Amino acid sequence: MNIELLIGIWLLTGSISISSEIKFVGDEPDPNGVENWLNGSSNELIERIELTEGLTLTISSDGKFFEERTGDPKVYWFDLEGVLESEVIPFNGHLSFYDSKAFLLLDELVSWAVPSNEVNKKKLRYDDSDTKIADSLEVIGEQLIRTVSVVTDELYLDRVIIVYKHGK
């Protein structure tokens, strides 16, 4: 992923979320289920987003990102401590590039939420062992697609697709 594609001011246009559970293989959870979910996307849902606005995401050339709430956006939102909130609570941080993907990471994680291995330190913005959150970006056409993939208790799955357009 080329950072040049991501640099700029992005305005929220819509969002959609889904919930699921890890599939079982026989009597056991799929051993690849957590990793597959955190690395996955649900771009087929983009056409079904619910329109909303009121959030700006700014990405600078040095890889920093800044969020600003400018209204009352309706987005299924996991905050910087991995908590599902009833409203959008913006946070800031930096981009990390791994395996041809861009990820939003926090500059300083709370001590109990630092990912345990080196690969996850490049991909996960939160990992307290019970909850893992991967927050990735990609550009599709003129849109910035943010995919927030959450796994709770190694079983419960949430994914939030957040769509932005270039700000003028």
C-alpha positions in Angstrom: 0.0 0.0 0.0 1.3 3.4 -1.0 0.9 6.1 1.7 0.4 8.7 -1.0 -3.1 7.2 -1.7 -4.1 7.8 2.0 -2.7 11.3 2.6 -5.4 14.0 3.0 -8.6 14.9 4.7 -11.3 12.3 4.5 -15.0 12.9 5.4 -17.3 10.2 6.7 -20.1 9.3 4.3 -21.5 6.1 5.8 -21.0 3.0 7.9 -22.4 -0.5 8.4 -21.6 -3.2 11.0 -22.1 -7.0 11.2 -21.7 -9.4 14.1 -21.0 -13.1 13.9 -19.3 -16.0 15.8 -16.2 -18.1 15.0 -17.3 -21.1 13.0 -16.7 -24.6 14.5 -14.9 -27.4 12.8 -16.4 -30.4 14.5 -16.6 -29.6 18.2 -13.7 -27.1 18.2 -13.5 -23.5 17.0 -11.8 -23.0 13.7 -8.1 -22.7 14.6 -7.6 -20.0 11.9 -10.9 -18.2 12.7 -9.5 -15.4 14.8 -6.7 -14.6 12.4 -8.9 -14.8 9.4 -11.4 -12.4 10.9 -8.8 -9.9 11.9 -7.2 -10.0 8.4 -10.5 -10.1 6.5 -12.7 -7.5 4.9 -16.4 -7.2 4.1 -16.2 -4.9 1.1 -19.4 -6.5 -0.3 -21.2 -4.5 2.4 -20.1 -1.1 1.1 -23.1 -0.9 -1.2 -25.4 -1.3 1.9 -23.9 1.4 4.1 -26.1 3.7 6.1 -25.4 7.3 5.3 -24.0 9.3 8.1 -21.5 12.2 8.5 -19.8 14.2 11.2 -16.3 12.6 11.4 -13.1 13.8 9.7 -10.0 11.6 9.4 -6.8 13.4 8.4 -3.7 11.5 7.3 -0.5 13.3 7.0 2.6 12.5 4.9 4.5 11.5 8.1 2.0 8.7 8.7 0.2 10.3 11.6 -3.7 10.4 11.6 -6.1 12.6 13.4 -9.8 12.2 13.9 -12.2 15.0 14.6 -15.9 14.7 15.4 -17.8 17.5 13.5 -21.3 16.3 14.1 -23.2 13.3 15.4 -22.0 10.4 13.3 -23.9 7.1 13.6 -21.1 4.5 13.7 -20.8 1.3 15.7 -17.7 2.4 17.6 -14.9 0.7 19.6 -12.9 3.3 21.5 -9.1 3.3 22.1 -9.6 1.0 25.1 -11.6 -1.6 23.1 -14.9 -0.6 24.6 -18.1 -0.5 22.4 -19.4 3.0 22.9 -22.8 4.6 22.2 -21.2 7.4 20.3 -18.0 8.1 18.3 -15.1 9.0 20.5 -12.2 10.1 18.1 -8.6 9.2 18.7 -5.3 9.9 17.0 -2.2 7.8 16.2 -0.1 6.6 13.3 -0.2 4.3 10.3 1.5 0.9 10.2 2.1 -1.0 7.0 2.2 -4.8 7.1 1.6 -7.4 4.4 0.5 -4.7 1.8 -2.1 -3.3 4.2 -2.3 -0.1 6.2 -3.4 -0.2 9.8 -4.4 2.5 12.2 -2.5 2.2 15.5 -2.4 4.2 18.7 0.8 6.1 19.6 0.6 4.9 23.2 -1.3 1.8 24.2 -2.5 1.2 27.7 -0.1 -1.3 29.2 -2.6 -4.2 29.4 -3.5 -3.9 25.7 -0.1 -4.2 24.0 -0.2 -7.0 21.4 1.9 -10.0 22.5 3.9 -10.7 19.3 5.8 -8.6 16.8 3.4 -9.2 13.9 0.4 -8.2 15.9 2.2 -5.1 17.1 2.1 -4.0 13.5 -1.5 -4.9 12.9 -3.6 -4.6 16.1 -4.6 -1.3 17.7 -5.8 -3.2 20.8 -5.1 -6.6 22.3 -5.9 -7.3 25.9 -6.1 -11.1 25.4 -9.9 -10.9 25.6 -10.5 -8.4 22.8 -8.4 -7.9 19.7 -9.0 -5.0 17.2 -7.5 -4.6 13.7 -8.3 -1.2 12.1 -7.2 -1.2 8.5 -7.5 1.1 5.5 -7.7 0.7 1.8 -8.7 3.0 -1.1 -11.3 1.7 -3.5 -12.0 4.1 -6.4 -12.6 7.5 -4.8 -13.4 6.1 -1.3 -11.3 5.3 1.7 -12.6 2.1 3.3 -11.9 1.6 7.0 -12.4 -1.9 8.3 -12.5 -2.4 12.0 -12.4 -6.1 12.8 -13.0 -7.1 16.4 -12.7 -10.5 18.1 -14.0 -10.9 21.7 -13.3 -13.9 23.9 -11.8 -15.8 20.8 -15.4 -16.4 19.7 -17.5 -13.3 19.1 -16.9 -11.3 16.0 -17.8 -7.7 15.0 -16.8 -5.8 11.8 -17.5 -2.2 11.1 -17.1 -0.8 7.6 -16.6 3.0 7.6 -16.6 4.8 4.3 -15.0 8.2 3.7 -14.7 10.5 0.7 -12.0 13.1 0.0 -12.6 16.4 1.7 -12.2 19.6 -0.4 
